[in-house]
Amino acid sequence: MPGRVADKVLLIMGGGQTPGETIGNGRATAELLAREGARVLVVDRDLQAAEQTVEAIRSEGGEAAPFAADVTSEEDVQAAIAACLDRYDRIDLLHNNIGASLALGDAPATDLEVEAYDRLYQVNLRGMWLACKHALPHMREQRSGSIVNISSMAARGAYPYVGYKTTKAAVIALTENLAGANAEYNVRANVILPGLMNTPMAVEARVAAGTPRDEVIASRDASVPLGRKMGTGWDIAYASLFLHSDEARFITGITLPVDGGRAVAPK
Ligand SMILES: NC(=O)c1ccc[n+]([C@@H]2O[C@H](COP(=O)([O-])OP(=O)(O)OC[C@H]3O[C@@H](n4cnc5c(N)ncnc54)[C@H](O)[C@@H]3O)[C@@H](O)[C@H]2O)c1
């Protein structure tokens, strides 16, 4: 059986993961798309984290390679695009997974430092745009491509900190702009809004900030309507697989919540 993204080349930005007990959104997406036939360039600022993802893919017989790049540097982003073209000759799927809040010094409006604001903007928004800026000319030339950007339900609902909420809201606007401007080239762009996921990125930051792990998990689980349990990296991976596959060939510019019904359930 050919996979759902057989013969596609996936460039994933932030395909490593924060260390922890569960799998992250980016790593799960890289692994799932590789299982479904994609060849994957795993880009991450943390080369070791990218290498671990690559090892997991290769151990299942998939094809992947690691590449070290920091998306706050345009030169690094260009080097990652060039590495993907060098190794695989094309870029079919661009997956922009990188984003953070507390880890970048996020805070409420009156406490947020200018340096932290600028960092949040550079990592969460400018980095996504830079990857699109340099991948799009190749996708346009191929006359095919899929971009999936990872935003957050924080863009829509209540969220205490300014940097994450505003940059994740802007990721939706960025994606709509890309979808509108590139449909004529047969390049699609969609955005996923994860809700509360049981990933190291979400859980470890709160544990490090002083809340016991059990409490972090129990309180997040309790506020999810579907099954009273957070989602996992695999839930984001399956949504990404669909949007990147040809099954979604007529879908562009959409915002897909993956939040276990939290946004629509009575509080
Ligand atoms: N886990 C949740 O509950 C949740 C909820 C909503 C949205 N999200 C979104 O999901 C995405 C992350 O998911 P994850 O579980 O894969 O996170 P993760 O932290 O495990 O993985 C992100 C990877 O990005 C890399 N990275 C960070 N900054 C970078 C930079 N400047 N350049 C290159 N690489 C960089 C990290 O090294 C890490 O390996 C983010 O966009 C986040 O906002 C997560």
The ligand as a Gaussian input file, in Angstrom:
#p B3LYP/6-31G(d) Opt

LIG

0 1
 N        1.928000      21.315000      23.537000
 C        0.862000      22.079000      23.601000
 O        0.016000      21.983000      24.510000
 C        0.669000      23.105000      22.529000
 C       -0.512000      23.830000      22.535000
 C       -0.709000      24.778000      21.545000
 C        0.249000      24.972000      20.567000
 N        1.404000      24.260000      20.590000
 C        2.396000      24.523000      19.541000
 O        3.031000      23.331000      19.093000
 C        4.353000      23.649000      18.648000
 C        5.429000      22.890000      19.379000
 O        5.103000      21.598000      19.636000
 P        6.214000      20.535000      20.113000
 O        5.505000      19.676000      21.081000
 O        6.844000      19.883000      18.922000
 O        7.326000      21.431000      20.856000
 P        8.829000      21.123000      21.200000
 O        9.311000      22.248000      22.039000
 O        8.948000      19.740000      21.797000
 O        9.588000      21.113000      19.818000
 C        9.917000      22.302000      19.162000
 C       11.318000      22.191000      18.608000
 O       11.620000      23.474000      18.052000
 C       12.989000      23.737000      18.290000
 N       13.234000      25.181000      18.250000
 C       12.868000      26.096000      19.170000
 N       13.292000      27.309000      18.788000
 C       13.923000      27.156000      17.606000
 C       14.569000      28.056000      16.711000
 N       14.674000      29.364000      16.963000
 N       15.099000      27.560000      15.566000
 C       15.051000      26.225000      15.303000
 N       14.458000      25.329000      16.124000
 C       13.889000      25.797000      17.263000
 C       13.273000      23.141000      19.655000
 O       14.651000      22.857000      19.807000
 C       12.390000      21.899000      19.667000
 O       13.118000      20.735000      19.306000
 C        4.566000      25.119000      18.934000
 O        4.305000      25.894000      17.797000
 C        3.547000      25.377000      20.020000
 O        3.220000      26.733000      20.126000
 C        1.627000      23.335000      21.549000

